[in-house]
Amino acid sequence: MSLPRLITGFREIADDYNAILCDVWGVLHNGRDPFAGADTALAQFREAGGKVLLLSNAPRPGTTVVARLDEIGVSREAYDDILTSGDVARALLADRGQQSQTCHHIGPAKDADLLAGIDIQFTGIDEADFILLSGMNDDTVETPEDYLNAMDTWHARKLQLVCANPDRQVQFGDRVIYCAGAVAEIYEQNGGDVVWLGKPYQPVYERARAQLNAMLDAHPRILAIGDGPKTDIPGAQRAGIDALFISGGLAGAVQNLDTAEQIGAVLDAENTHALAAMRHLVW
C-alpha cells in the first residue's frame, strides 16, 4: 500500500507544478459554505504564475457553477477557467440531436439549464433512444433503491444510460446525499449500457489537459486536487497526473482520516494512491 505524504499547507509542494486541476464540491465548498482558505490557496498559486482549471462532475454548465461559486463567496481570483460534466453532456446532446436521436431526461428541475438551448427532442421513456441521468429527482430524500422499478423498464428496452454526474455521493453541509453515479452503477452492474461523463473517465481529462495547454507557455506540470477516492484520485492516476487528496471532504465526512495509513487504506480500496494529502486545502 502506497502512503501519501501528509502536508499542512499547499505551499510545501506548489513549486513543483505550474497547473492545477481542482475539484469543486468537497475542496472549495461543502455544497452550502466555502472551506476557509481554499480559494486563497489557489489564488496564491496563480499569483506565482500558475494556472488553475476547476474540474467538476456537476451536471450543469460551467457558467452555472461559476454563478453558484460567486453566490457562496468563492473568489474568482482562485481559478482561470472551469470544465464540468455538464459541459461535456451538452456537447454529447448536441451531437446526438444532429443524429436525430431522442432523449429521456431524469433529474431535478434545478438541472434545467443543462438542457437549455440544445437542438434535441426530449421524450417520454417509451419513445426515447437513450436516457440522460443528471441526478435524483429529489436528492434530499431519494436513494438509488427508489429507481429499481424504473431500471426494469430501462433493461427491458435495452436503453443506454448517459450519466452526467459520475459521483456516487457528495457532502451537503453536514449530510451526505446520493448522485446520479449511484444509480448508474447499479444499472451497469446488472448489465445496463452506461456512458460515463466526467471524472474518473479519461475523455474529460484529455479535454482538461488541452485547456491547460492553451493557457501555459511551458510544458505542463499538472497536479490534481480532489476529495473523491472513486473519481478525482483514480482519474488523475490514469491520466498520469500527480494527485493531492483532500481528506476532509466526502470520505472524511463518514470516517476518520487522520493518518497516512488511514488515507492510504481508503485509496488502496479503490486501487489508487495519492502523492500527498491534507485535511482541507490551505496555503
N, C-alpha and C positions, 0 to 999 in steps of 0.2 A: 504493500500500500504506500503510495506516494503522499507525503505530508506537505501541506502548504507552509510557506514562510509567513508567520504572523507579524503583521506590521501595525503600528499605531497611527501612522499618517501616510497618505499617498505620496508625500514628498520624498519618502525613503526610496521609491522606485521610479518616480516620474521622469527622471532624466534619461532613463533607458528607452523612452518612447517619444514619438512625435505625433502620434494619433491615437485616439480612443474611440472605441465602440462602446457606448454606455447604455445599459438598460435604464428604463424609466421607473416603472412601478416596482417598488422594493429597494430601489437605490436612491432615487431622487425624492420619492414620496411614498406614503403608505395607502394611497387611494383617497385620503382626505387632507393630510397635512404633509408639508415638506419635511424631510430629515434635515435637521440643523447642520450646516456646514458642508453639505454635499455639493450644492451649486457653487459655493465659494471655492471648493477644491478644484472643480473643473474650470472655473474662471481663472484661477491661479495658473493652471496648466496652459490655458490659452494665452495668458499674458506673457508666458515664456516662449510663445511661438507655436505651441501645439494646436492640433485641430481635434474637434470633438463632434462626432456624429452620434446622435441618440438613435438607438436601435430598439424598437418596441414591438411587442406582439399585440399591441392594441388593435382591435379590428375596426379602426377608424382612420380617416385620412390624417396625415401628419399635421395639417393645418388645424384640425380639431384638437389634437393632443397638445399642440403649442398653446392654443387658447385656454385649455384646461390648466396647463402649467402656469400661465400668466395669472389665472384666477386664484390658484392656491399659493402663489408667491414664489415660484421658482424663477430665478433671474435668467433672462435671455443672454446674459454675459457668459453663461455656463456652456453654451453649445453653438456650433456653426450651422448645423442642419439636423434634420430628422428623417428617418425612414421607418415606416410602420408596416405591419402585416396588412393593415387596411389599404395602404398604397399599392401593395402587391396584389391584393384581392381585386381592387378596382381595375388594374391592368388586365387581370385574367377575365373579369366580367366583360370588359370592353372587347377583348379578343373573341370570346365565345359569342357575344352578341353579333359580331360580324359574321360568325358562322351560323347564325340563325338558331342557336340553341336557346332553350328556355330554362329558367331558374326558379326554384322554390327557395325562398329565404326563411331561415329560422333564426330569430334573435330578438332582442328587446327594441322598443321604439327608439331608444337613445342611439341606436346604430343606423338611423335613417340616412345620415349623411354619407354612410358607406356606399349607399345605393344611388344617391342623388346624381342626376345628370348623365347616367350611363345608358347607352342605347342597347338595352337588352330587355326581353319580355319576362316579367315575373308572373308566375302562375301558381295554381294550387299544386299539391303534391302529385295528384293523378295525371297532370299534364306535363310535369317538369322533366327535362332531360337530366338535370342534376340538382343537388341541394347545396346551398351556401349556408353554412352554420357559422354565425358570428358570436353566439353566446346563448345562455339560457334566456328564455322569455322573461323570467323573473329570478335573477340570481340571488335575491335576498332570501328566498325560501326553497328554491328548487335544487334538486340533486340529479346526477346522471340517471338514477333509477326512474325518475319521472319520465324519461324518454324511451324506456324499454319497449313499451307498446308501439310507439311510433317507429322504432327500429324494425319491428316486424314488417311494417309496410315498406320501408326502405329496402330491406333484404328481398322481399317478395318481388319488387320492381327492379332489383339489381341496380339501384341508383348510386352514382358516385357522390360522395360527400366531400365538398371542399371546406376545409377547416380554416377559418380566417383568424383564429387565435389558438395556437398550439398549447398555450399554458393550460395546465390541469386545474390549478388553483392560484389565487392571489390573495395577498393580505389586504383587507379593507379595514383600516383603523385597527381595532383590537380583535377583528374577526377574520376568518378565512372563508372565502367563497369560491364556488366552482366556476370554471370557464369552459369554453367550447371544447378544448382539448380533452377534457374528461369524458365527454360524450363520444367524441370521435374515436378515442382509444378503445372504448367498449365495442363500437361498431366495427372497427378494424379487427379486433381480437376475435370477433365472431364471423369473420370472412368478408366484411364490407370493404368496398374500394374507397380509400381516403386519400385526398390530395392535401398535404400539409403545407401551409404557407407560414413563413416566419421562422424564428429560431426553434430548434437547432438545425434546421434543414439548410443545405448549402446554397441554394439559389439566392436567398436573401443576403448571405454573406458575400457572394460574388457581386451583387448589386451594391452592397455597402462598401466593399473594397474599391469598386470603381468610383464611387462618390468621393471617398477619401483620397484616392489617387489624383482626382481632379483638383483637390484643394492643396495638395502638397507639391513643393518644388524638389523635394528629396525622396529617396527611397523610403517607403512607408515602414515604420516600426510600430506596429499596432498592438495595443492592449485592449482586451475586452473586459468590461466591468459588469458584473451581474450577480443576482441572488438566486438564480434558478438552477438547482442541481440537474434537472432534466432538460433544460433549454439553453441557458446562457453559457454554462461551462462546457458541456459536451459539444455544443455548436462551435464554440471558439476552438476547441481542441481539434475537431475535424477539419477546421479551416486553417490549421497551422498557426493559430494566434494565441499568445500568452493570455492567461486569464487571472483576474483579481476577483475572488469570491467574497461577496458581502454576506456575512453570516447572520446579520440582524434583520434580514428581510423575511421572505416566505419561510425558508427552512428553520430559521431561528424563532419563528412565531409558534412552532409546535414542538420544539425540543431545545435542550441546552446545547449550544455550540461554542464552548468557551476555550477549548484546547485544539491544538493542531490535530490530535488524534481523533477527536470527535468530528471535526470538519472533514478530515481525510476519510473517515468511515462513511459519512454521508455521500461524499463524492464517489468513493470507491463502489458503493452500491449501485451507482449509475454508470460504472465503468469509465469514470473520468477523473480528472485531477486539476488542481489549480496551482499556478506558480506561487500565489500569495493569497492571504485572506485578512480581513479586518471586519469588525462588527458593523460599522457604518462608515460611509465614505467621508473622510475629512482630510484636510491638507496636512 
